[in-house]
Amino acid sequence: MSAARIGGRYRSSWESHEVLVTRDPAGRWQVVDTVGTQAVVVETLTGHDDRLDQALALACDYAAEQQAYQDGRRGSDPFPSASSMGKAIDATG
């Protein structure tokens, strides 16, 4: 698994989130919303031709849309389980 790269950040009412880009064990790019030791996979890019730049752009867009929702500039949450961290996994291992 490759080292995670920060694709974006946003601030919710209670805490700061980092949106990371990493690879899963199969080598696919993943966008992960993290806060503290919790992480939620937002998207896994499954195309054979997906590249890091695409994953970083997706992470940046997701963070911007989440921030717009947190600021009240967007009416609906782009990914409800990530913002609530309701289906979070423990990222500590």
C-alpha positions in Angstrom: 0.0 0.0 0.0 1.4 3.4 -0.9 1.7 6.3 1.5 -1.4 8.4 1.8 -1.4 11.9 0.2 -3.6 14.7 1.4 -6.2 15.6 -1.3 -8.1 18.1 0.7 -9.3 19.3 4.1 -12.6 20.6 5.5 -13.9 21.6 8.9 -17.2 20.3 10.3 -18.9 21.7 13.3 -16.8 19.7 15.7 -13.6 18.8 14.0 -11.2 19.0 11.1 -11.2 16.3 8.4 -8.4 15.3 6.1 -9.4 13.7 2.8 -6.6 11.3 1.8 -5.7 9.4 -1.3 -4.1 6.0 -0.9 -4.1 2.6 -2.5 -6.1 -0.4 -1.2 -4.4 -3.8 -1.0 -5.4 -4.6 -4.6 -3.6 -1.4 -5.8 -6.7 0.6 -6.6 -6.8 4.3 -5.7 -9.1 5.2 -2.8 -10.4 8.5 -1.4 -10.7 8.3 2.4 -12.3 10.9 4.7 -10.5 10.8 8.0 -10.9 12.5 11.4 -8.8 11.4 14.4 -8.4 7.6 14.2 -11.6 7.1 12.2 -11.7 6.8 8.4 -14.5 6.3 5.8 -13.8 5.2 2.2 -15.6 7.8 0.0 -14.7 6.2 -3.3 -12.5 3.5 -4.8 -11.4 4.1 -8.3 -11.8 0.8 -10.2 -10.7 1.6 -13.7 -7.5 0.0 -15.0 -6.5 3.5 -16.3 -7.2 5.5 -13.2 -4.3 7.7 -12.1 -3.2 9.5 -9.0 -4.2 12.9 -10.5 -7.8 11.6 -10.9 -7.9 10.5 -7.3 -6.5 13.7 -6.0 -9.0 15.7 -8.1 -11.8 13.6 -6.7 -10.5 14.2 -3.1 -10.2 17.9 -3.6 -13.7 18.1 -5.1 -15.2 16.0 -2.3 -13.5 18.2 0.4 -14.8 21.4 -1.3 -18.4 20.0 -1.5 -18.2 18.9 2.2 -17.0 22.3 3.2 -19.8 24.0 1.2 -22.3 21.8 3.0 -20.8 22.6 6.4 -20.9 26.3 5.6 -24.5 26.1 4.5 -23.7 26.8 0.8 -24.9 23.3 -0.2 -28.3 21.9 0.7 -27.5 18.2 1.0 -24.5 16.3 2.4 -22.5 14.8 -0.5 -21.7 11.7 1.6 -23.7 11.5 4.8 -22.0 8.5 6.4 -18.6 10.2 6.1 -19.6 13.5 7.6 -21.2 11.8 10.6 -18.5 9.1 10.6 -21.3 6.8 11.3 -19.8 3.9 9.3 -16.2 4.7 10.2 -13.5 2.2 10.6 -10.7 2.6 13.1 -7.6 3.6 11.2 -5.2 2.8 14.0 -4.8 -0.7 12.7 
